[in-house]
Amino acid sequence: MKKLLLVNDDGLFAPGLAALRKSLKAGSELSVIAPDQENSGMSQAITVHRPLRLTKVERGYMLDGTPADCVKMGLRGLDLSPDFILSGINNGSNLGWDVLYSGTVGAAMEGALHGVPSLAFSLCGSITPEAFETASVIVHSLLYEKPGFLIQPELIPKGGILNINIPAIPLSEIKGIRLTRLGVRNYDGVMQQRTDPRGQDYYWMGGVPVSPDSDELNLDVVAVERGYVSITPLKCDITFFEAITNLQEHIQ
């Protein structure tokens, strides 16, 4: 029986977390720890300047911290020893450069830092309850039927994670699975200036994703836009190895 730790960045009562639980086989030993409110965009931030409060409820644990805090709490606070950490299913995509900001990906990366095989799942597009049902079916297939990640943990890279993005389209329209690398994710109107009722300006960060300017199916942003499930291996070591030789010539 596999021991699984489920986390996310959308909160304990998010539909994506419910869909993730639904995707799992009966008999798995589940522990669930999630933020007590939405923590999108937190990346791998941790809380160090105030205490953390953990609350046990029927569905699992709520923590007044970040997604990475939830992983740390499970592994070091509650002394859990999961075989795998599953993060998501996120309410929105985590493609291209967005992985650097993602709390969903950050939680999985935190698991990888602790040596636990970890996967991040996200749902991309116009998200409806039906889309989460489709995502649940696909996650079940990925975990237990397709490559069999849970029964072949060696496929999850040591020191890294698998970042999985699922198009929010009917199951019959999913074209397949693509192994991908990160693409470029740009947005229009990222910083929006607005005026409050007192006439003071404020800024709201958002924006609309720009369609990729490439048609390479080995890019995650392209694969998902074309209707494929994207699986991208990511690693914790972000050293720019190619630059070391050039720098070595100038730094003695």
Buried (B, 14 or more C-beta within 10 A) or exposed (E): EBEBBBBBBBBBEBBBBBBBBBBBEEEBEBBBBBBBEBBBEBBBBBBEEEEBEBEEEEBBBBBBBBBBBBBBBBBEBEEBEBBBBBBBBBBBBBBBBBBBBBBBBBBBBBBBBBEBBBBBBBBBBEBEEEBBBBBBBBBBBBBBEBBEBBEEBEBBBEEBBBBBBBBBBEEEEBEEBBBBEBBEBBBEEEEEEEEEEEEEEEEEEEEEBEEBEEEEBBBBBBBBBBBBBBBBBBEBEEEEEEEEEEEEEEEE
